[in-house]
C-alpha cells in the first residue's frame, strides 16, 4: 500500500513539473511572438509632409462629395480656402524647422 502512495506522489509531482515547464515555454513563445521591431520614428518634417498629403487627399474627396451633392461653387471655394490655410501653416512650419527654429520641433 505504501508503494502505491509513493507512486501516486511521484506521478503527481511529474505532472506538476511538466505543467510548469509547459507554462514557462508558452510564456516565452508568447513574448517572443509579440516582439515586433518598432517602426522608425518620423522626423518632424516627414510628419508634416504626410499631414499635407493627407489634407490634400481629404480635400479632393470633399470636393468630389460636394460636387455630387450639388453644393455651390462658393461653398467649395470656401472649403478649399480652409484646407489651403492648414496646408500653408504646415508648409511654414517645415520652413521654420529647416531654418533651425527649435520651437517648431516637438
Secondary structure as UniProt FT lines:
FT   HELIX           2..34
FT   HELIX           44..69
FT   HELIX           73..98
FT   TURN            99..100
FT   HELIX           102..104
//
